Amino acid sequence: MKTAPGTGRPDRQARAVRLGPRSVVALLLVSAVGVAAFGWPLLAGPSSQVSAHAQDAPWLFAGLLVLLVGVVAAAVSEGGVGPKAVAMLGVLAATGAALRPIGAGTAGIEPMFFLMVLSGRVLGPGFGFVLGSVTMFASALLTGGVGPWMPFQMLSMGWFTMGAGLLPGPDRLRGRAEVLMLAAYGFLAAFAYGTVMNLAGWPFLDSLSSSVAFQAGAPLHENLVRFLAYCLATSLGWDLGRAALTVVLTVTVGPALLRALRRATRRAAFEAPVTFEATEP
């Protein structure tokens, strides 16, 4: 294990976005809005009109952008985001957006997921949430995939990447154990991403057309059974392809990319204070 020069203590990895109190509040707020946006149909009463909310995505997108700006603003005010962090965010988001179309439309193969896992691990949960959301937004613009599903994809990818930053042992766990942990997280989170995205569109299926469609007013446990059957019937193959590719890339390319990301964050010294030295005339 590397040690900080002259201290003998473990060399703690630099994080581009530190989670201060304001950042935590902003992240909790945007996550609460996201949970409500995804899960409200399951708790809606029998008299609610689910179809009346089918056009709410633009409002959710507008609100999400405001909340994302709030997350970044909170990090800036707490000294967690500087020009170097913004530059790193731009590079990683552009790379992730470019990777996504490589396997789009082919059995759910999306190589961007492993990059999000490794980036969130190295750069922390705050940076991870912003990176995941911005990457999905950039990817939608690049591929023409702008639609009512985009704000839900941004939220889901933000959670996916943030979760990698919340895994244990960010400063001490290294080597094969870390890679295996990240591979296991990527596998499970890839299925979780697909499941959450299914929840965004499932309530708007015609309940008369399928026995696995959402039934407004039905007991929660019945709708959950319908939803599980829907996921197994429609997206299991896509989720499995995404999860398997994430594991393969994490195990094979992950160690080298982790070292590169950590080297970049150390050299960038995101958390180093900016000082100005007076020069003699």
ABEGO torsion letter per residue (X at the ends): XBBBBGAGBBBBBBBABBBBAAAAAAAAAAAAAAAAAAAAAAABBAABBAAAAAAAAAAAAAAAAAAAAAAAAAAAAAGABBAAAAAAAAAAAAAAAAAAAAABGBGGBBAAAAAAAAAAAAAEAAAAAAAAAAAAAAAAAAAGABBAAAAAAAAAAAAAAAAAAABBGAAABBEAAAAAAAAAAAAAAAAAAAAAAAAAAAAABBAAABAABBBBGBBAAAAAAAAAAAAAAAAAAAAAAAAAAAAAAAAAAAAAAAAAAAAAAAAAGAABBBBBBBBBX
